[in-house]
Amino acid sequence: MRINFDKLKEKSPRTARTIARDLDLYKPSGEIEIELNDARLGFFTRGELTAFSAAQEAQRVPDIAAPKPAPPPAPVEKKKPEEDDSELRERAVDEAEGLLRVEHYVKLGLIDTPENGKLLLDFVNSTARGRWSASVVDKAIQSLGNKLTWKPKVVETPPAPPAPATPQPAPVEVLPNGEPRLPLGTAPTHKHSVAQLRDLDQRTRRF
């Protein structure tokens, strides 16, 4: 994207300062080339660049008519330096809080895209005269709603319950001759040995 940096500084000084700082530009001026997808640029800065570039292209249409002389500038009422400094400090604080609020929503899932940045920028320009603040960003998020692009929410699947423990069989007692001892209450049959029946009879008499 090719822009006139001098005009950008005139139209949006904050955006110009942000771009010069993020891209390490030393006293940029005139026509410069800026990569819109540069990862160093924040998404709302990209939105501002997109809007400025569109306005710049619209102004490049050649004007055939003779230029009219510019009217004399209206007198500007000068304010006291302390009043100017106070207003600038207040605006800087509001803008810093607004940027932090945008970063908060990015952490919540707002995707960093030029389209999202332009939507937020247009809302701030139309409702707050271009003045960023935390409350203005909150209103923008609520008003724009589904027009903004968000990351899909990931639903975590709960872990499966542990499998029930397999009951362990009761240990089998063994007679001195190596045969298994019959449990109490076993009905004698011809399949049982003499030693098993004798042991069963002795234990039954005890009870």
JOWO-V213692 format. One record per backbone hydrogen bond with DSSP energy under -0.5 kcal/mol. CO is the residue of the C=O (numbers start at 0). NH is the residue of the N-H. If there is no record, write none. Layout:
CO,NH / CO,NH
//
This chain:
0,2 / 0,33 / 2,4 / 2,31 / 3,7 / 4,8 / 5,9 / 6,10 / 7,11 / 11,15 / 12,16 / 13,17 / 14,18 / 15,19 / 16,20 / 17,21 / 18,22 / 19,24 / 20,23 / 24,26 / 29,4 / 31,2 / 33,35 / 34,37 / 37,40 / 41,45 / 42,46 / 43,47 / 44,48 / 45,49 / 46,50 / 47,51 / 48,52 / 49,53 / 50,54 / 51,55 / 52,56 / 53,57 / 54,58 / 55,59 / 56,59 / 57,60 / 61,63 / 74,76 / 75,77 / 79,82 / 79,83 / 80,84 / 81,85 / 82,86 / 83,87 / 84,88 / 85,89 / 86,90 / 87,91 / 88,92 / 89,93 / 90,94 / 91,95 / 92,96 / 93,97 / 94,98 / 95,99 / 96,100 / 97,101 / 98,102 / 99,103 / 100,104 / 101,105 / 102,106 / 103,107 / 104,109 / 105,108 / 108,150 / 110,112 / 112,116 / 113,117 / 114,118 / 115,119 / 116,120 / 117,121 / 118,122 / 119,123 / 120,124 / 121,125 / 122,126 / 123,127 / 123,129 / 123,130 / 124,128 / 127,130 / 129,131 / 132,136 / 133,137 / 134,138 / 135,139 / 136,140 / 137,141 / 138,142 / 139,143 / 140,144 / 143,146 / 144,147 / 147,149 / 148,110 / 152,154 / 153,155 / 170,172 / 172,180 / 174,177 / 178,174 / 182,185 / 188,191 / 192,196 / 193,197 / 194,198 / 195,199 / 196,200 / 197,201 / 198,202 / 199,203 / 200,204 / 201,205 / 202,206 / 203,206
//
